[in-house]
């Protein structure tokens, strides 16, 4: 079936609409926009330009997609926002395009829930099955791994990294990189342990969690240097994929320091 466009919607003639797309009243769809099959824009959604939505997405009222990046270097280049399939984007969320000096594209994966008032800035990479709770915000160039959870009112500083299955607590401010499977709390945030509750909910086995806990204790012990402990984890847990994912995350590095446990003075 063809797209169902409400008579009170405005759709640019260059926009490409898939089968069974629904464009509700008050929506404005700008140039160079592509919307996949069965995606639904409920009402008053604004898609500025150069944006691609995959299949089976649901976008709630007053969402802004594909807006120009909030970056002083931007000079009107045709950068992009690309959103995957089966995502839910709630009221007043804003997702911006990339910048020419960055990746030139902001990317959202599949099966994500982006709650009301959230913001995804330019050049970000958000993985699959990510949940951003109410008013969570990520700055430019941030990378968020699959199955990560960002709590309500939390923020991730530009160029930060949040690993897979990590948990950022409500109102936490991340100015550092959070390891995969880690749990960060506080403002500024510190590493509060592993995201054990999340791992159990996602079906990780008792043995997997046991090995991760042992690797975590070794990595963040007080004996020796951090590099020595990292090498010890890599050697001791070489057959544990989850532990090695943490090792690789740290060794790959980024533009931010690593989120560490709080140490008493």
Secondary structure, DSSP 8 states (H G I E B T S, - for coil): ---EE-TT-EE-TT-EE-TT-EE-TT-EE-SSEEE-TT-EE-SS-EE-SSEEE-SS-EE-TT-EEEE--S-TT--S---EEEE-SS-EE-TT-EEE---TTTTSEEEE-SS-EE-TT-EE-TT-EE-SS-EE-TT-EE-TT-EE-TT-EE-TT-EE-TT-EE-TT-EE-TT-EE-SBB-TTEEEETTTTEEEEE-HHHHHHTT--HHHHHHHHHHHHHHT-SSS-HHHHHHHHHHHTTT-HHHHHHHHHHHH--SS-B--B----
